């Protein structure tokens, strides 16, 4: 999915117009509940710590959310504000395990690559 399309998906999915967030190359979004001066740097640090998967630890756990505002799912892990989008065409079967494994893999990739593709700055006065 193109970045502009993914930005549109996250704008529809994130609840609360006041939330700043950062999108990474493989569809992982970090929501910044307490935004600092440099949103991209803040999100990168969060994803550096909470993105990579470590099997057998909390970093390997995941859950899925069926979306109503967009087709597909959001996969969450051990940090409440690190979410990864999985589109219907990315899985062969729309089952929680399949969706979760794809999302966890994408989060892991983003956690290693750390490539920011979009910053949504919703701080007052910005």
MOPAC internal coordinates of N, CA, C and O (Angstrom, degrees):
PM7 1SCF
backbone

  N    0.0000 0     0.00 0     0.00 0    0    0    0
  C    1.4540 1     0.00 0     0.00 0    1    0    0
  C    1.5280 1   108.29 1     0.00 0    2    1    0
  O    1.2310 1   120.58 1   -41.52 1    3    2    1
  N    1.3157 1   116.49 1   138.48 1    3    2    1
  C    1.4584 1   121.66 1   178.53 1    5    3    2
  C    1.5271 1   110.73 1   -67.52 1    6    5    3
  O    1.2310 1   120.75 1   -26.04 1    7    6    5
  N    1.3169 1   116.18 1   153.96 1    7    6    5
  C    1.4678 1   120.84 1  -178.63 1    9    7    6
  C    1.5193 1   111.81 1   -56.61 1   10    9    7
  O    1.2310 1   119.86 1   135.94 1   11   10    9
  N    1.3182 1   117.86 1   -44.06 1   11   10    9
  C    1.4668 1   120.56 1  -178.18 1   13   11   10
  C    1.5293 1   111.44 1   -61.93 1   14   13   11
  O    1.2310 1   120.45 1   143.15 1   15   14   13
  N    1.3283 1   116.74 1   -36.85 1   15   14   13
  C    1.4622 1   120.86 1   177.08 1   17   15   14
  C    1.5290 1   110.84 1   -68.69 1   18   17   15
  O    1.2310 1   120.73 1   139.95 1   19   18   17
  N    1.3301 1   116.22 1   -40.05 1   19   18   17
  C    1.4572 1   120.01 1  -179.86 1   21   19   18
  C    1.5326 1   111.07 1   -67.86 1   22   21   19
  O    1.2310 1   120.29 1   142.08 1   23   22   21
  N    1.3188 1   117.06 1   -37.92 1   23   22   21
  C    1.4687 1   120.75 1   175.72 1   25   23   22
  C    1.5217 1   109.60 1   -59.85 1   26   25   23
  O    1.2310 1   120.54 1   136.64 1   27   26   25
  N    1.3238 1   116.58 1   -43.36 1   27   26   25
  C    1.4651 1   120.81 1   178.22 1   29   27   26
  C    1.5246 1   111.18 1   -61.45 1   30   29   27
  O    1.2310 1   120.04 1   137.51 1   31   30   29
  N    1.3238 1   117.52 1   -42.49 1   31   30   29
  C    1.4748 1   121.12 1   177.69 1   33   31   30
  C    1.5274 1   109.82 1   -59.03 1   34   33   31
  O    1.2310 1   120.25 1   130.09 1   35   34   33
  N    1.3353 1   117.12 1   -49.91 1   35   34   33
  C    1.4725 1   119.20 1  -177.91 1   37   35   34
  C    1.5245 1   111.64 1   -65.32 1   38   37   35
  O    1.2310 1   119.59 1   144.99 1   39   38   37
  N    1.3110 1   118.38 1   -35.01 1   39   38   37
  C    1.4667 1   120.38 1   177.03 1   41   39   38
  C    1.5219 1   110.87 1   -62.25 1   42   41   39
  O    1.2310 1   120.09 1   145.67 1   43   42   41
  N    1.3273 1   117.44 1   -34.33 1   43   42   41
  C    1.4589 1   121.14 1   178.12 1   45   43   42
  C    1.5254 1   112.22 1   -78.76 1   46   45   43
  O    1.2310 1   120.27 1   149.04 1   47   46   45
  N    1.3122 1   117.09 1   -30.96 1   47   46   45
  C    1.4650 1   121.89 1  -172.70 1   49   47   46
  C    1.5286 1   113.11 1   -84.78 1   50   49   47
  O    1.2310 1   120.25 1   139.78 1   51   50   49
  N    1.3229 1   117.13 1   -40.22 1   51   50   49
  C    1.4714 1   120.35 1  -176.40 1   53   51   50
  C    1.5247 1   109.38 1   -70.18 1   54   53   51
  O    1.2310 1   121.23 1   -53.95 1   55   54   53
  N    1.3110 1   115.26 1   126.05 1   55   54   53
  C    1.4595 1   121.56 1  -179.82 1   57   55   54
  C    1.5291 1   108.34 1   -89.55 1   58   57   55
  O    1.2310 1   120.72 1   -57.29 1   59   58   57
  N    1.3231 1   116.24 1   122.71 1   59   58   57
  C    1.4607 1   121.20 1   179.75 1   61   59   58
  C    1.5134 1   110.76 1   110.61 1   62   61   59
  O    1.2310 1   120.38 1   -73.45 1   63   62   61
  N    1.3094 1   116.89 1   106.55 1   63   62   61
  C    1.4598 1   122.04 1  -177.71 1   65   63   62
  C    1.5220 1   113.76 1   -67.50 1   66   65   63
  O    1.2310 1   119.91 1   167.28 1   67   66   65
  N    1.3332 1   117.79 1   -12.72 1   67   66   65
  C    1.4570 1   120.86 1  -175.78 1   69   67   66
  C    1.5286 1   113.32 1   -91.42 1   70   69   67
  O    1.2310 1   119.55 1  -179.14 1   71   70   69
  N    1.3182 1   118.45 1     0.86 1   71   70   69
  C    1.4624 1   121.63 1  -174.83 1   73   71   70
  C    1.5318 1   111.81 1   -87.63 1   74   73   71
  O    1.2310 1   121.22 1   -52.79 1   75   74   73
  N    1.3228 1   115.27 1   127.21 1   75   74   73
  C    1.4618 1   121.09 1   172.24 1   77   75   74
  C    1.5205 1   108.37 1   -85.36 1   78   77   75
  O    1.2310 1   120.97 1   -32.85 1   79   78   77
  N    1.3389 1   115.74 1   147.15 1   79   78   77
  C    1.4580 1   119.36 1  -179.35 1   81   79   78
  C    1.5173 1   110.52 1  -154.70 1   82   81   79
  O    1.2310 1   122.02 1   -18.35 1   83   82   81
  N    1.3352 1   113.73 1   161.65 1   83   82   81
  C    1.4592 1   121.10 1  -178.21 1   85   83   82
  C    1.5265 1   108.20 1  -129.35 1   86   85   83
  O    1.2310 1   120.89 1   -46.61 1   87   86   85
  N    1.3310 1   115.90 1   133.39 1   87   86   85
  C    1.4551 1   122.41 1  -179.62 1   89   87   86
  C    1.5234 1   109.61 1  -105.46 1   90   89   87
  O    1.2310 1   121.14 1   -44.00 1   91   90   89
  N    1.3309 1   115.43 1   136.00 1   91   90   89
  C    1.4565 1   121.95 1   178.12 1   93   91   90
  C    1.5224 1   109.91 1  -105.82 1   94   93   91
  O    1.2310 1   120.61 1   -13.78 1   95   94   93
  N    1.3129 1   116.44 1   166.22 1   95   94   93
  C    1.4618 1   123.81 1  -169.29 1   97   95   94
  C    1.5265 1   115.18 1   -56.31 1   98   97   95
  O    1.2310 1   119.78 1   146.78 1   99   98   97
  N    1.3293 1   118.02 1   -33.22 1   99   98   97
  C    1.4621 1   120.83 1  -176.35 1  101   99   98
  C    1.5254 1   112.43 1  -104.17 1  102  101   99
  O    1.2310 1   120.93 1  -148.39 1  103  102  101
  N    1.3413 1   115.82 1    31.61 1  103  102  101
  C    1.4618 1   123.96 1   171.05 1  105  103  102
  C    1.5259 1   115.17 1    77.15 1  106  105  103
  O    1.2310 1   120.26 1  -162.59 1  107  106  105
  N    1.3234 1   117.10 1    17.41 1  107  106  105
  C    1.4607 1   119.98 1   173.73 1  109  107  106
  C    1.5195 1   108.21 1   -89.07 1  110  109  107
  O    1.2310 1   121.18 1   -45.14 1  111  110  109
  N    1.3180 1   115.35 1   134.86 1  111  110  109
  C    1.4576 1   122.93 1  -179.18 1  113  111  110
  C    1.5244 1   108.88 1  -118.61 1  114  113  111
  O    1.2310 1   120.74 1   -47.10 1  115  114  113
  N    1.3233 1   116.18 1   132.90 1  115  114  113
  C    1.4536 1   121.36 1   174.74 1  117  115  114
  C    1.5250 1   106.97 1  -111.13 1  118  117  115
  O    1.2310 1   120.99 1   -62.41 1  119  118  117
  N    1.3225 1   115.70 1   117.59 1  119  118  117
  C    1.4615 1   121.47 1   177.88 1  121  119  118
  C    1.5244 1   107.37 1   -88.78 1  122  121  119
  O    1.2310 1   120.84 1   -48.73 1  123  122  121
  N    1.3190 1   116.00 1   131.27 1  123  122  121
  C    1.4653 1   121.25 1  -176.03 1  125  123  122
  C    1.5231 1   109.51 1  -104.49 1  126  125  123
  O    1.2310 1   121.09 1   -82.21 1  127  126  125
  N    1.3166 1   115.52 1    97.79 1  127  126  125
  C    1.4580 1   121.17 1  -177.07 1  129  127  126
  C    1.5291 1   112.13 1   -72.61 1  130  129  127
  O    1.2310 1   120.21 1   153.44 1  131  130  129
  N    1.3217 1   117.21 1   -26.56 1  131  130  129
  C    1.4639 1   122.94 1   175.82 1  133  131  130
  C    1.5260 1   107.62 1  -129.17 1  134  133  131
  O    1.2310 1   120.50 1  -104.66 1  135  134  133
  N    1.3503 1   116.64 1    75.34 1  135  134  133
  C    1.4553 1   120.21 1  -174.14 1  137  135  134
  C    1.5256 1   113.29 1   -62.63 1  138  137  135
  O    1.2310 1   121.93 1   -41.88 1  139  138  137
  N    1.3248 1   113.90 1   138.12 1  139  138  137
  C    1.4618 1   121.76 1   177.15 1  141  139  138
  C    1.5229 1   108.46 1  -101.77 1  142  141  139
  O    1.2310 1   120.18 1     8.02 1  143  142  141
  N    1.3154 1   117.25 1  -171.98 1  143  142  141
  C    1.4604 1   121.41 1  -175.78 1  145  143  142
  C    1.5246 1   112.50 1   -61.70 1  146  145  143
  O    1.2310 1   119.68 1   129.77 1  147  146  145
  N    1.3295 1   118.21 1   -50.23 1  147  146  145
  C    1.4585 1   122.89 1  -177.03 1  149  147  146
  C    1.5262 1   108.87 1  -103.90 1  150  149  147
  O    1.2310 1   120.38 1   -83.34 1  151  150  149
  N    1.3299 1   116.88 1    96.66 1  151  150  149
  C    1.4595 1   121.84 1  -174.97 1  153  151  150
  C    1.5232 1   112.38 1   -62.46 1  154  153  151
  O    1.2310 1   120.27 1   137.54 1  155  154  153
  N    1.3186 1   117.08 1   -42.46 1  155  154  153
  C    1.4691 1   120.18 1  -179.17 1  157  155  154
  C    1.5262 1   110.58 1   -62.89 1  158  157  155
  O    1.2310 1   120.19 1   136.27 1  159  158  157
  N    1.3169 1   117.25 1   -43.73 1  159  158  157
  C    1.4705 1   120.71 1   179.89 1  161  159  158
  C    1.5262 1   110.83 1   -65.68 1  162  161  159
  O    1.2310 1   120.40 1   139.00 1  163  162  161
  N    1.3232 1   116.85 1   -41.00 1  163  162  161
  C    1.4645 1   121.25 1   179.18 1  165  163  162
  C    1.5298 1   110.66 1   -62.56 1  166  165  163
  O    1.2310 1   120.52 1   133.08 1  167  166  165
  N    1.3237 1   116.60 1   -46.92 1  167  166  165
  C    1.4618 1   120.67 1  -179.86 1  169  167  166
  C    1.5267 1   111.37 1   -66.06 1  170  169  167
  O    1.2310 1   120.76 1   142.43 1  171  170  169
  N    1.3173 1   116.15 1   -37.57 1  171  170  169
  C    1.4671 1   120.40 1   178.89 1  173  171  170
  C    1.5234 1   110.49 1   -62.22 1  174  173  171
  O    1.2310 1   120.08 1   137.87 1  175  174  173
  N    1.3147 1   117.45 1   -42.13 1  175  174  173
  C    1.4689 1   120.38 1   178.57 1  177  175  174
  C    1.5326 1   111.11 1   -64.51 1  178  177  175
  O    1.2310 1   120.56 1   138.77 1  179  178  177
  N    1.3176 1   116.54 1   -41.23 1  179  178  177
  C    1.4727 1   120.01 1   177.89 1  181  179  178
  C    1.5295 1   109.77 1   -62.49 1  182  181  179
  O    1.2310 1   120.51 1   133.39 1  183  182  181
  N    1.3317 1   116.62 1   -46.61 1  183  182  181
  C    1.4579 1   119.64 1  -177.63 1  185  183  182
  C    1.5288 1   111.76 1   -70.15 1  186  185  183
  O    1.2310 1   120.08 1   147.37 1  187  186  185
  N    1.3197 1   117.46 1   -32.63 1  187  186  185
  C    1.4623 1   120.32 1   176.78 1  189  187  186
  C    1.5346 1   109.96 1   -59.67 1  190  189  187
  O    1.2310 1   120.81 1   142.15 1  191  190  189
  N    1.3289 1   116.05 1   -37.85 1  191  190  189
  C    1.4620 1   120.52 1  -178.95 1  193  191  190
  C    1.5312 1   112.48 1   -83.72 1  194  193  191
  O    1.2310 1   120.14 1   138.41 1  195  194  193
  N    1.3248 1   117.35 1   -41.59 1  195  194  193
  C    1.4672 1   121.00 1  -171.16 1  197  195  194
  C    1.5320 1   114.60 1  -106.53 1  198  197  195
  O    1.2310 1   119.68 1  -178.93 1  199  198  197
  N    1.3272 1   118.21 1     1.07 1  199  198  197
  C    1.4511 1   120.79 1  -179.22 1  201  199  198
  C    1.5220 1   114.64 1   -86.32 1  202  201  199
  O    1.2310 1   120.04 1   129.36 1  203  202  201
  N    1.3337 1   117.52 1   -50.64 1  203  202  201
  C    1.4689 1   119.20 1  -176.60 1  205  203  202
  C    1.5317 1   112.47 1   -60.98 1  206  205  203
  O    1.2310 1   121.82 1   -38.81 1  207  206  205
  N    1.3200 1   114.12 1   141.19 1  207  206  205
  C    1.4590 1   121.38 1  -179.14 1  209  207  206
  C    1.5240 1   109.41 1   -89.95 1  210  209  207
  O    1.2310 1   121.28 1   -46.63 1  211  210  209
  N    1.3195 1   115.17 1   133.37 1  211  210  209
  C    1.4593 1   122.39 1   175.32 1  213  211  210
  C    1.5269 1   106.24 1  -125.71 1  214  213  211
  O    1.2310 1   120.28 1   -84.72 1  215  214  213
  N    1.3474 1   117.06 1    95.28 1  215  214  213
  C    1.4687 1   119.81 1  -177.66 1  217  215  214
  C    1.5241 1   112.05 1   -53.28 1  218  217  215
  O    1.2310 1   121.32 1   -37.91 1  219  218  217
  N    1.3165 1   115.07 1   142.09 1  219  218  217
  C    1.4562 1   120.67 1   179.64 1  221  219  218
  C    1.5116 1   113.12 1    86.43 1  222  221  219
  O    1.2310 1   120.29 1   178.43 1  223  222  221
  N    1.3256 1   117.04 1    -1.57 1  223  222  221
  C    1.4672 1   120.98 1   177.63 1  225  223  222
  C    1.5272 1   108.36 1  -121.69 1  226  225  223
  O    1.2310 1   120.95 1    -1.82 1  227  226  225
  N    1.3163 1   115.79 1   178.18 1  227  226  225
  C    1.4705 1   120.01 1   177.67 1  229  227  226
  C    1.5308 1   111.30 1   -60.17 1  230  229  227
  O    1.2310 1   120.09 1   154.75 1  231  230  229
  N    1.3332 1   117.43 1   -25.25 1  231  230  229
  C    1.4640 1   121.52 1   179.65 1  233  231  230
  C    1.5232 1   112.43 1   -69.13 1  234  233  231
  O    1.2310 1   119.95 1   167.45 1  235  234  233
  N    1.3214 1   117.71 1   -12.55 1  235  234  233
  C    1.4561 1   121.14 1   177.24 1  237  235  234
  C    1.5149 1   113.29 1   -95.87 1  238  237  235
  O    1.2310 1   120.65 1   168.18 1  239  238  237
  N    1.3223 1   116.36 1   -11.82 1  239  238  237
  C    1.4652 1   121.31 1  -178.38 1  241  239  238
  C    1.5261 1   110.50 1   -77.69 1  242  241  239
  O    1.2310 1   120.47 1   -25.74 1  243  242  241
  N    1.3232 1   116.70 1   154.26 1  243  242  241
  C    1.4546 1   120.88 1   177.04 1  245  243  242
  C    1.5199 1   110.47 1  -157.98 1  246  245  243
  O    1.2310 1   121.46 1   -17.67 1  247  246  245
  N    1.3052 1   114.81 1   162.33 1  247  246  245
  C    1.4545 1   123.24 1   172.10 1  249  247  246
  C    1.5097 1   107.58 1  -139.62 1  250  249  247
  O    1.2310 1   120.50 1   -15.05 1  251  250  249
  N    1.3217 1   116.65 1   164.95 1  251  250  249
  C    1.4586 1   119.73 1  -179.12 1  253  251  250
  C    1.5275 1   110.70 1  -126.46 1  254  253  251
  O    1.2310 1   121.63 1   -26.57 1  255  254  253
  N    1.3193 1   114.48 1   153.43 1  255  254  253
  C    1.4579 1   121.92 1   176.79 1  257  255  254
  C    1.5261 1   107.20 1  -127.87 1  258  257  255
  O    1.2310 1   120.33 1   -56.11 1  259  258  257
  N    1.3240 1   116.98 1   123.89 1  259  258  257
  C    1.4642 1   121.38 1   173.20 1  261  259  258
  C    1.5210 1   107.80 1   -74.13 1  262  261  259
  O    1.2310 1   120.60 1   -50.96 1  263  262  261
  N    1.3061 1   116.47 1   129.04 1  263  262  261
  C    1.4612 1   120.06 1  -177.15 1  265  263  262
  C    1.5182 1   111.86 1   -89.59 1  266  265  263
  O    1.2310 1   121.13 1   -34.09 1  267  266  265
  N    1.3126 1   115.44 1   145.91 1  267  266  265
  C    1.4614 1   122.01 1   172.84 1  269  267  266
  C    1.5212 1   110.53 1  -104.99 1  270  269  267
  O    1.2310 1   120.33 1   148.94 1  271  270  269
  N    1.3431 1   116.97 1   -31.06 1  271  270  269
  C    1.4607 1   121.54 1  -175.81 1  273  271  270
  C    1.5273 1   113.10 1   -80.58 1  274  273  271
  O    1.2310 1   120.58 1   167.78 1  275  274  273
  N    1.3259 1   116.50 1   -12.22 1  275  274  273
  C    1.4668 1   121.35 1  -179.80 1  277  275  274
  C    1.5271 1   107.63 1  -156.02 1  278  277  275
  O    1.2310 1   120.25 1   -22.70 1  279  278  277
  N    1.3207 1   117.12 1   157.30 1  279  278  277
  C    1.4642 1   118.31 1   175.81 1  281  279  278
  C    1.5240 1   109.54 1   -71.94 1  282  281  279
  O    1.2310 1   120.30 1   -40.00 1  283  282  281
  N    1.3145 1   117.02 1   140.00 1  283  282  281
  C    1.4539 1   120.29 1   177.11 1  285  283  282
  C    1.5134 1   113.39 1   115.10 1  286  285  283
  O    1.2310 1   121.44 1    22.77 1  287  286  285
  N    1.3410 1   114.85 1  -157.23 1  287  286  285
  C    1.4545 1   121.95 1  -173.10 1  289  287  286
  C    1.5175 1   110.34 1  -141.24 1  290  289  287
  O    1.2310 1   121.54 1   -19.52 1  291  290  289
  N    1.3202 1   114.65 1   160.48 1  291  290  289
  C    1.4543 1   122.14 1   168.10 1  293  291  290
  C    1.5206 1   106.12 1  -113.58 1  294  293  291
  O    1.2310 1   121.28 1   -44.37 1  295  294  293
  N    1.3182 1   115.17 1   135.63 1  295  294  293
  C    1.4589 1   121.58 1   176.55 1  297  295  294
  C    1.5155 1   107.62 1  -109.88 1  298  297  295
  O    1.2310 1   120.99 1   -50.91 1  299  298  297
  N    1.3314 1   115.70 1   129.09 1  299  298  297
  C    1.4627 1   120.86 1   178.79 1  301  299  298
  C    1.5168 1   109.31 1  -116.78 1  302  301  299
  O    1.2310 1   121.48 1   -17.13 1  303  302  301
  N    1.3091 1   114.77 1   162.87 1  303  302  301
  C    1.4608 1   119.92 1  -178.62 1  305  303  302
  C    1.5082 1   111.25 1  -135.88 1  306  305  303
  O    1.2310 1   120.88 1    42.80 1  307  306  305
  N    1.3201 1   115.93 1  -137.20 1  307  306  305
  C    1.4563 1   121.97 1  -172.77 1  309  307  306
  C    1.5255 1   113.96 1   -85.68 1  310  309  307
  O    1.2310 1   119.35 1  -175.15 1  311  310  309
  N    1.3174 1   118.84 1     4.85 1  311  310  309
  C    1.4643 1   122.92 1   171.09 1  313  311  310
  C    1.5208 1   106.31 1  -128.21 1  314  313  311
  O    1.2310 1   120.71 1   -58.76 1  315  314  313
  N    1.3199 1   116.24 1   121.24 1  315  314  313
  C    1.4714 1   121.30 1  -173.82 1  317  315  314
  C    1.5206 1   114.92 1   -59.12 1  318  317  315
  O    1.2310 1   120.36 1   156.45 1  319  318  317
  N    1.3285 1   116.92 1   -23.55 1  319  318  317
  C    1.4582 1   120.04 1  -174.11 1  321  319  318
  C    1.5264 1   113.28 1  -106.19 1  322  321  319
  O    1.2310 1   120.35 1  -166.17 1  323  322  321
  N    1.3270 1   116.93 1    13.83 1  323  322  321
  C    1.4609 1   122.31 1   174.59 1  325  323  322
  C    1.5267 1   106.67 1  -113.02 1  326  325  323
  O    1.2310 1   121.15 1   -68.33 1  327  326  325
  N    1.3276 1   115.41 1   111.67 1  327  326  325
  C    1.4636 1   122.09 1  -173.33 1  329  327  326
  C    1.5232 1   109.92 1  -129.11 1  330  329  327
  O    1.2310 1   120.58 1   -34.62 1  331  330  329
  N    1.3128 1   116.50 1   145.38 1  331  330  329
  C    1.4636 1   120.40 1   179.90 1  333  331  330
  C    1.5290 1   109.40 1  -127.28 1  334  333  331
  O    1.2310 1   121.55 1   -47.21 1  335  334  333
  N    1.3166 1   114.63 1   132.79 1  335  334  333
  C    1.4539 1   121.17 1   179.84 1  337  335  334
  C    1.5251 1   110.18 1   -87.09 1  338  337  335
  O    1.2310 1   120.87 1   -43.15 1  339  338  337
  N    1.3311 1   115.94 1   136.85 1  339  338  337
  C    1.4605 1   122.80 1   173.81 1  341  339  338
  C    1.5272 1   107.59 1  -124.40 1  342  341  339
  O    1.2310 1   120.97 1   -58.59 1  343  342  341
  N    1.3153 1   115.75 1   121.41 1  343  342  341
  C    1.4617 1   121.74 1   179.56 1  345  343  342
  C    1.5286 1   109.87 1   -83.17 1  346  345  343
  O    1.2310 1   120.20 1   -25.72 1  347  346  345
  N    1.3361 1   117.23 1   154.28 1  347  346  345
  C    1.4651 1   120.42 1   179.63 1  349  347  346
  C    1.5265 1   114.16 1   -55.52 1  350  349  347
  O    1.2310 1   120.13 1   146.50 1  351  350  349
  N    1.3303 1   117.36 1   -33.50 1  351  350  349
  C    1.4712 1   119.30 1  -178.37 1  353  351  350
  C    1.5308 1   113.78 1   -78.68 1  354  353  351
  O    1.2310 1   120.11 1  -179.62 1  355  354  353
  N    1.3290 1   117.39 1     0.38 1  355  354  353
  C    1.4685 1   120.84 1   179.10 1  357  355  354
  C    1.5221 1   112.90 1   -92.38 1  358  357  355
  O    1.2310 1   120.12 1   172.47 1  359  358  357
  N    1.3264 1   117.37 1    -7.53 1  359  358  357
  C    1.4595 1   120.95 1   179.42 1  361  359  358
  C    1.5190 1   109.94 1  -127.33 1  362  361  359
  O    1.2310 1   121.04 1   -32.07 1  363  362  361
  N    1.3163 1   115.61 1   147.93 1  363  362  361
  C    1.4618 1   119.62 1   178.98 1  365  363  362
  C    1.5218 1   111.44 1   -84.62 1  366  365  363
  O    1.2310 1   121.11 1   153.32 1  367  366  365
  N    1.3349 1   115.49 1   -26.68 1  367  366  365
  C    1.4684 1   120.43 1   177.76 1  369  367  366
  C    1.5239 1   108.31 1  -135.71 1  370  369  367
  O    1.2310 1   119.99 1   -50.28 1  371  370  369
  N    1.3381 1   117.63 1   129.72 1  371  370  369
  C    1.4632 1   120.35 1  -177.16 1  373  371  370
  C    1.5353 1   112.73 1   -78.16 1  374  373  371
  O    1.2310 1   120.49 1  -125.20 1  375  374  373
  N    1.3084 1   116.67 1    54.80 1  375  374  373
  C    1.4612 1   121.84 1   179.23 1  377  375  374
  C    1.5118 1   108.98 1  -104.02 1  378  377  375
  O    1.2310 1   120.36 1   -29.25 1  379  378  377
  N    1.3308 1   116.91 1   150.75 1  379  378  377
  C    1.4595 1   121.32 1  -175.31 1  381  379  378
  C    1.5252 1   112.74 1   -54.34 1  382  381  379
  O    1.2310 1   119.70 1   136.46 1  383  382  381
  N    1.3162 1   118.19 1   -43.54 1  383  382  381
  C    1.4581 1   120.76 1  -178.26 1  385  383  382
  C    1.5295 1   111.36 1   -63.32 1  386  385  383
  O    1.2310 1   120.20 1   133.23 1  387  386  385
  N    1.3156 1   117.22 1   -46.77 1  387  386  385
  C    1.4653 1   121.00 1  -179.23 1  389  387  386
  C    1.5249 1   110.88 1   -63.08 1  390  389  387
  O    1.2310 1   120.61 1   133.50 1  391  390  389
  N    1.3198 1   116.43 1   -46.50 1  391  390  389
  C    1.4651 1   121.61 1   179.37 1  393  391  390
  C    1.5271 1   109.69 1   -61.96 1  394  393  391
  O    1.2310 1   120.57 1   133.31 1  395  394  393
  N    1.3184 1   116.51 1   -46.69 1  395  394  393
  C    1.4639 1   120.87 1  -178.68 1  397  395  394
  C    1.5108 1   113.28 1   -61.83 1  398  397  395
  O    1.2310 1   120.36 1   138.87 1  399  398  397
  N    1.3172 1   116.92 1   -41.13 1  399  398  397
  C    1.4670 1   119.99 1   179.62 1  401  399  398
  C    1.5286 1   111.61 1   -66.06 1  402  401  399
  O    1.2310 1   120.18 1   140.95 1  403  402  401
  N    1.3285 1   117.26 1   -39.05 1  403  402  401
  C    1.4651 1   120.16 1   176.85 1  405  403  402
  C    1.5266 1   109.79 1   -65.02 1  406  405  403
  O    1.2310 1   120.15 1   132.47 1  407  406  405
  N    1.3182 1   117.32 1   -47.53 1  407  406  405
  C    1.4623 1   120.60 1  -179.86 1  409  407  406
  C    1.5180 1   112.34 1   -62.79 1  410  409  407
  O    1.2310 1   120.51 1   137.54 1  411  410  409
  N    1.3125 1   116.62 1   -42.46 1  411  410  409
  C    1.4725 1   120.27 1   179.30 1  413  411  410
  C    1.5264 1   110.08 1   -63.17 1  414  413  411
  O    1.2310 1   120.30 1   140.27 1  415  414  413
  N    1.3159 1   117.04 1   -39.73 1  415  414  413
  C    1.4662 1   121.18 1   178.81 1  417  415  414
  C    1.5338 1   111.02 1   -64.22 1  418  417  415
  O    1.2310 1   120.76 1   137.67 1  419  418  417
  N    1.3306 1   116.16 1   -42.33 1  419  418  417
  C    1.4614 1   120.36 1   178.64 1  421  419  418
  C    1.5296 1   110.84 1   -65.16 1  422  421  419
  O    1.2310 1   120.34 1   139.23 1  423  422  421
  N    1.3391 1   116.96 1   -40.77 1  423  422  421
  C    1.4663 1   121.12 1   177.31 1  425  423  422
  C    1.5253 1   110.05 1   -62.15 1  426  425  423
  O    1.2310 1   120.53 1   137.18 1  427  426  425
  N    1.3244 1   116.60 1   -42.82 1  427  426  425
  C    1.4560 1   120.96 1   178.92 1  429  427  426
  C    1.5311 1   110.55 1   -60.29 1  430  429  427
  O    1.2310 1   120.96 1   135.14 1  431  430  429
  N    1.3154 1   115.77 1   -44.86 1  431  430  429
  C    1.4652 1   119.94 1   179.20 1  433  431  430
  C    1.5295 1   110.67 1   -61.95 1  434  433  431
  O    1.2310 1   120.35 1   134.26 1  435  434  433
  N    1.3302 1   116.94 1   -45.74 1  435  434  433
  C    1.4645 1   120.18 1   177.36 1  437  435  434
  C    1.5297 1   111.25 1   -63.45 1  438  437  435
  O    1.2310 1   120.38 1   143.70 1  439  438  437
  N    1.3223 1   116.88 1   -36.30 1  439  438  437
  C    1.4672 1   120.84 1   179.58 1  441  439  438
  C    1.5109 1   113.63 1   -66.18 1  442  441  439
  O    1.2310 1   120.55 1   158.27 1  443  442  441
  N    1.3184 1   116.55 1   -21.73 1  443  442  441
  C    1.4655 1   120.93 1   177.14 1  445  443  442
  C    1.5243 1   111.79 1   -95.70 1  446  445  443
  O    1.2310 1   120.51 1   139.63 1  447  446  445
  N    1.3184 1   116.63 1   -40.37 1  447  446  445
  C    1.4677 1   120.45 1  -176.57 1  449  447  446
  C    1.5278 1   112.49 1   -80.61 1  450  449  447
  O    1.2310 1   120.22 1   141.28 1  451  450  449
  N    1.3429 1   117.19 1   -38.72 1  451  450  449
  C    1.4676 1   123.88 1   176.14 1  453  451  450
  C    1.5290 1   113.36 1    55.31 1  454  453  451
  O    1.2310 1   120.75 1  -135.77 1  455  454  453
  N    1.3330 1   116.17 1    44.23 1  455  454  453
  C    1.4596 1   121.39 1  -179.43 1  457  455  454
  C    1.5254 1   110.30 1   -97.89 1  458  457  455
  O    1.2310 1   120.75 1   -72.03 1  459  458  457
  N    1.3250 1   116.17 1   107.97 1  459  458  457
  C    1.4640 1   122.86 1   178.80 1  461  459  458
  C    1.5276 1   108.91 1   -77.06 1  462  461  459
  O    1.2310 1   120.79 1   -48.93 1  463  462  461
  N    1.3465 1   116.10 1   131.07 1  463  462  461
  C    1.4687 1   119.89 1   177.70 1  465  463  462
  C    1.5339 1   112.87 1  -115.93 1  466  465  463
  O    1.2310 1   120.39 1   165.87 1  467  466  465
  N    1.3413 1   116.86 1   -14.13 1  467  466  465
  C    1.4719 1   119.44 1   179.97 1  469  467  466
  C    1.5180 1   109.84 1  -161.19 1  470  469  467
  O    1.2310 1   120.92 1   -38.73 1  471  470  469
  N    1.3370 1   115.85 1   141.27 1  471  470  469
  C    1.4663 1   122.60 1   174.15 1  473  471  470
  C    1.5175 1   107.49 1  -123.73 1  474  473  471
  O    1.2310 1   120.78 1   -55.21 1  475  474  473
  N    1.3151 1   116.11 1   124.79 1  475  474  473
  C    1.4682 1   122.85 1   178.28 1  477  475  474
  C    1.5274 1   106.94 1  -107.16 1  478  477  475
  O    1.2310 1   120.69 1   -78.54 1  479  478  477
  N    1.3252 1   116.29 1   101.46 1  479  478  477
  C    1.4685 1   121.86 1  -175.44 1  481  479  478
  C    1.5297 1   109.19 1   -95.46 1  482  481  479
  O    1.2310 1   120.46 1   -72.01 1  483  482  481
  N    1.3187 1   116.73 1   107.99 1  483  482  481
  C    1.4611 1   121.95 1  -179.17 1  485  483  482
  C    1.5279 1   112.19 1  -110.11 1  486  485  483
  O    1.2310 1   120.49 1  -163.28 1  487  486  485
  N    1.3212 1   116.67 1    16.72 1  487  486  485
  C    1.4651 1   119.41 1   179.26 1  489  487  486
  C    1.5225 1   109.56 1   -66.57 1  490  489  487
  O    1.2310 1   120.11 1   -36.30 1  491  490  489
  N    1.3126 1   117.40 1   143.70 1  491  490  489
  C    1.4695 1   120.17 1   179.54 1  493  491  490
  C    1.5340 1   111.09 1   -56.96 1  494  493  491
  O    1.2310 1   121.29 1   -43.15 1  495  494  493
  N    1.3213 1   115.13 1   136.85 1  495  494  493
  C    1.4616 1   120.54 1   176.54 1  497  495  494
  C    1.5159 1   113.73 1    81.22 1  498  497  495
  O    1.2310 1   119.58 1  -171.00 1  499  498  497
  N    1.3191 1   118.41 1     9.00 1  499  498  497
  C    1.4843 1   120.61 1  -179.55 1  501  499  498
  C    1.4966 1   110.91 1  -105.47 1  502  501  499
  O    1.2310 1   120.10 1   180.00 1  503  502  501

